[in-house]
């Protein structure tokens, strides 16, 4: 089953998300990607990724992703937060972050941490492939 990564970026971090996704395009194509509306549309148009778009963050998209975290359907969340801007839906943002912590789902709120998560997931998947190949040869 294909793992799911959720991608969210505040308006002030959308350019960073596009740069991150462009750099990691080959890794990200191995996952089912979900995103809030404007982030998902931007990644699809600018990076060429296949992204399932949910509602916009202020209209419940963060909460939709949080529900998927609770259901165990999300392997990692990359949420590029703009700490210098006010967000009217801050309770939803805090709830999503809390749910990631409660359910032990990796959460990146900046590009440096997102790079770490993508690298770790890619290494784990390579290791799983090597183990599977070794078992099939036995």
MIGU-312091 format. One record per residue (C-alpha): residue number from 0; chain; x, z, y. Coordinates in steps of 0.2 Angstrom, whole numbers, plus 5000, padded with zeros to 4 digits. Example, Ala and Ser with C-alpha at 12.3 -4.5 7.8 and 13.67 -1.06 7.14 Angstrom:
! residues 2
   dogu   pator     c1     c3     c2
      0       A   5062   5039   4978
      1       A   5068   5036   4995
END
This chain:
! residues 138
   dogu   pator     c1     c3     c2
      0       A   5000   5000   5000
      1       A   5007   4995   5017
      2       A   5010   5010   5029
      3       A   5003   5011   5046
      4       A   5012   5014   5062
      5       A   5002   5018   5078
      6       A   5009   5011   5095
      7       A   5003   5018   5112
      8       A   5011   5016   5129
      9       A   5005   5023   5146
     10       A   5005   5009   5159
     11       A   5022   5015   5166
     12       A   5030   5013   5149
     13       A   5022   4996   5143
     14       A   5038   4987   5147
     15       A   5048   4999   5137
     16       A   5036   4997   5122
     17       A   5037   4978   5123
     18       A   5056   4979   5124
     19       A   5056   4992   5109
     20       A   5044   4981   5099
     21       A   5054   4965   5103
     22       A   5070   4973   5097
     23       A   5062   4980   5081
     24       A   5050   4966   5078
     25       A   5057   4962   5060
     26       A   5055   4981   5055
     27       A   5038   4982   5063
     28       A   5031   4967   5054
     29       A   5033   4976   5038
     30       A   5019   4988   5043
     31       A   5001   4988   5047
     32       A   5001   4991   5066
     33       A   4987   4999   5076
     34       A   4987   5002   5094
     35       A   4976   5007   5109
     36       A   4968   4991   5117
     37       A   4980   4986   5131
     38       A   4996   4991   5122
     39       A   4990   4981   5106
     40       A   4985   4966   5116
     41       A   5002   4966   5125
     42       A   5012   4967   5109
     43       A   5002   4953   5101
     44       A   5004   4942   5116
     45       A   5022   4946   5121
     46       A   5030   4950   5105
     47       A   5019   4940   5092
     48       A   5015   4955   5081
     49       A   4999   4957   5072
     50       A   4991   4972   5079
     51       A   4974   4980   5076
     52       A   4967   4986   5093
     53       A   4957   5001   5095
     54       A   4949   5007   5111
     55       A   4959   5010   5127
     56       A   4966   5027   5128
     57       A   4955   5033   5142
     58       A   4940   5027   5132
     59       A   4944   5036   5116
     60       A   4958   5026   5108
     61       A   4970   5041   5107
     62       A   4956   5051   5098
     63       A   4953   5036   5086
     64       A   4972   5036   5081
     65       A   4971   5055   5080
     66       A   4956   5053   5067
     67       A   4967   5042   5057
     68       A   4981   5054   5057
     69       A   4969   5067   5051
     70       A   4964   5055   5037
     71       A   4982   5053   5032
     72       A   4981   5034   5036
     73       A   4995   5034   5049
     74       A   5014   5036   5044
     75       A   5021   5038   5061
     76       A   5015   5037   5079
     77       A   5025   5030   5093
     78       A   5017   5035   5110
     79       A   5028   5031   5125
     80       A   5022   5044   5137
     81       A   5025   5042   5156
     82       A   5029   5060   5161
     83       A   5028   5056   5180
     84       A   5010   5050   5180
     85       A   4994   5059   5179
     86       A   4982   5055   5165
     87       A   4964   5059   5166
     88       A   4962   5059   5147
     89       A   4977   5071   5145
     90       A   4966   5082   5133
     91       A   4965   5067   5121
     92       A   4984   5065   5122
     93       A   4988   5083   5119
     94       A   4976   5083   5104
     95       A   4984   5068   5096
     96       A   5001   5076   5098
     97       A   4994   5092   5091
     98       A   4987   5083   5076
     99       A   5003   5074   5073
    100       A   5012   5091   5072
    101       A   4998   5099   5061
    102       A   4998   5085   5049
    103       A   5017   5083   5049
    104       A   5017   5065   5055
    105       A   5033   5059   5065
    106       A   5029   5057   5083
    107       A   5040   5048   5096
    108       A   5036   5050   5114
    109       A   5051   5041   5121
    110       A   5061   5025   5116
    111       A   5076   5035   5109
    112       A   5065   5045   5097
    113       A   5056   5029   5092
    114       A   5072   5021   5088
    115       A   5076   5036   5077
    116       A   5059   5035   5068
    117       A   5061   5016   5065
    118       A   5078   5018   5058
    119       A   5073   5032   5047
    120       A   5058   5023   5040
    121       A   5068   5007   5037
    122       A   5082   5017   5028
    123       A   5069   5026   5017
    124       A   5060   5009   5013
    125       A   5077   5001   5008
    126       A   5081   5017   4997
    127       A   5064   5015   4989
    128       A   5067   4997   4985
    129       A   5084   5001   4977
    130       A   5076   5015   4967
    131       A   5061   5003   4962
    132       A   5074   4989   4957
    133       A   5084   5001   4947
    134       A   5069   5007   4937
    135       A   5062   4990   4933
    136       A   5080   4985   4926
    137       A   5079   5000   4914
END
